[in-house]
């Protein structure tokens, strides 16, 4: 990967004096690659989303975010849980997981919408530290390519069923089809979600409407279904625990919701009610629809079980066809295939988009380089395509059950900081995401997640017995929720801020957050929340230039008193226009 910026700031143990005389050399301007500098594609992937860019209404943002949960993996996951553990245990598992996901998602969604930050940046300031959140970037990236592969497999199954396309070719086609959309960023995603929503809603409801008329007694039989693996119709604690673990693998979906929520407009007295409802619906509200889809998918699979067999019943396309056949006859196959393809495009553009954001965050910190978000689309899709070709669909329950241990430890630790630590006054009352003010690693969130993940994974592999194995995800959640506040209290919150933020911190006097400063690194104007005071540059620097600087020696954090001597000029640049197609840069 080639370097994409000229880094001219020299390493120095103390703030350099301002240039004087004609021969003084100022640090060279950082020049970003064309794709990285184009915010119409980049969508502020590594930084704060400015108010000038948040031009969508709360309803539009919520609709776009909810359009991304059109996926049919819910159908496959729900069917797999109920087939394995029976209806009673499976039903309890799905509802319990939904409640946990909903409750942990509320504070995260509100924080992302309020501060204009994605999940990675929220994690940095919510107890993990600047480099501590690199691990969670990998966890989140894993979520996006695992579920891209799962959704792509479902789409390939539909194309195989409809036109006989070989599965390996289908996997490749499902991967390539999303690239032009994701390449264009949030604007293109919003249009795709809006245009396809009516068709998707019709396709979602129609099979259940047909069954309500053609098989009215099927639901009664379904509620006494004992599964296909001999679990029985009664309740089993082991089945409940294992099923909840599989369903909780979806907890990281809040990260994808956050990638849209960061574009929510500022909350005002005029839009407060609509803003709150939109954030609730687009944030944790996705799981209400998700849980219903899991139960609905299990029901469709149950009805189709005798006709298509267990293996095909777990593939969403076959139950769709069987449900539609009484009304549509020979048109059931193309109608079901169209629904599946539309659904999978809607979700996989989101998976690919969110994955590119996560990989960008990871590599920018590790390599101090940023060629642009769009290049990481190809990395994410390459991994997903490999998983599809390896037939990960066949190991669905085991893969998701393992992943959920790490995912829930991460999300629970972040939620614990937002709900407990900040309200108790143990951590800063705002989210600080910029490198210049953060410790590399904060033991509060990072330590809590690490301990919870290790213990729960050991339990998942049976080290602590059968019941601990079944309830490993509960162990992960419980430990993370307990340890994050405990570590914060024990350390007195000292690892949240390496130094105070004099630009937009709680003690800073800011008349207008939307005022802009010109970055001394790239000479581009950014709103105040994206600006740091930099002693190496002797002036304001944007958060991305700060992240990419490999030569400053972190002087601002190692010698906070030096940073405090840098006074930023009063902002004088006009705000970027908020017109529909304008580039905020």
C-alpha positions, 0 to 999 in steps of 0.5 A: 500500500502506498503512502498517501500523504506528505508528512512534514512535521519533524519529531521534537521533544518540545513545541517548536518556535514559530517560523521567523524570517524568509528562510524558516521552514514550515512543515509541509502540507499533508496532501491526501490521495484523491479518493481520501480527500473526496468526502462525497465518497469518504463520508468522514470515515475516520472523523467527526461528521460535521453539522454541515454534512448532516443534511438529512432529516431524522426520518430519512436517516432512520429509514436508511438505517432500518433499510439495512436490516432487510437481511435474511440471516435472521430467518436462517438464524431463527430457524437454526435455533428452533430446529436445534433447541425446539420452539419453547427454548428457541423462542425464549432465547430469541426474546432474551437476546433481543432484550439485551441487544435493545438495552445495550443499544440505547445509550450507544445509539444516542451517543453516536447520533449526539456526537456525530461519531461512528462506533469505533470513535465512540469506543475510543472515548468510552473506556478503550483508549486510542490504540485499545480500540484497534482490537474492537475495530477488528471485532467489528470488521469481523462482524461485517465480513462474517455477515456479508458472507452469510448474506451472500451465501443466501443470495447465491442459494437463491440464484442457484435455485432460480436459474441454476447458477453454480454456487461458487459463481453466485458467491462471486456475483453477490460480492461484485454487485455491491461495489458500485453502490458502496463506492459512492458512499452514504448518498448512494446507500440512502437512495438504494434503501429508499427505492427498494423498501416498498418491494422488500416490505411486500416480499416480507409480508406476503408469505405470512399472509398466504399461510394465514389463509392457506395453513391457519393451524400451522402456528399452533403446530409450530409452538409444540415443535420439538426441533429436528435434533431431539431437543423436545418441545419443553423448556431446556436451560441448556438449549436456552443458553446456547440459543441465546448465544447464537442470537446474541451474535447480532449484538454488533449490528448496533455498529452498522446502525451507528454508521448511519446515526452519526449523520443525524442532524443536531437535536433541537427543541423543534425536532426533539420528539422526532429526533428521539423516536428516530434514534430509538427506531434506527438504533436499538429498534432494529432488533424488534424487527430482527427478533420478529424475523427470526421467529418468522423465519423459523416458522416458514422453515417449519412449514416447509420442512416436510416438503424440502427437508431440513437442509433446504428448510434452513436456506431462506429461499426454499421456505419462501417458495413453499409459502408462496406456491399456493397463490403464485404457483409457478411464479413462486420461484421467481418472486421468492428469488427476487425478494431474497436478492433485493433483501441481500443487496440492501444488507450487504451494501451496509456490511461492505460500507461498515467494513470499509469504515472499520478497516480504515480506522484500524489501518490508519492507526497501525500504519499512519496511512489512509489511502481512502475508505473505498480501498478497504471495500475490496479487502473486506469483500475478499475475506467475505468471498473466501468464507463463502467459498469455504461454505461457512453457512454449514457451520452457522451455529458454532461460528456465531456462538463463538463470535458472540462471546467477544462481541457482547463483551465489547458492546457491554463494556461500552454501554457500561461506560456510557450508562454507569461511569459517565453518570457516576462522574467516574469518566469524562461527561463527553466522548473524546475520540481524538488521539491528542487527548487520549491514552493509548490504552484505557484499562477500564473498557479494554481490560473489562472486554479482554477479561470477559472475552477470555473467560467466556471463550474458555467457558464456551469450549467447556472448561467450566462445565456444561452450564457455563458452556451454555451460558458463556455469553451471559458470563461475557456480558456480566463480567464486562458490565461489572469490570468496566465500572469497577476498573474505572472506580479503582483507577479514578478514571485517570486513563480516559484523558491524557490531557484536557481538551482546551478546544471543545472539552467541558471547560472550554468556552465555545460559542459555536461548535460549527465554527471552523478552523483551517487545519495546519496539516492539510489546510482544510477547514473543519468544525471545532469538534474535529480540531486539536491543538497541536504543539508540533504544528504550533496551531490547530490540526484536524483529527485525521492529520493528528492520527496519521502523523508518525513523526510528532513523537506524541509530544502533546500527550507526553508533555501536556504543558507544552500543548497548553501553550498553543493558543488557537486563533479565533475561527474566522472561516465561514461554515461549509455550505449545507446544500445537497450535493456540496462537498463539505471540504 
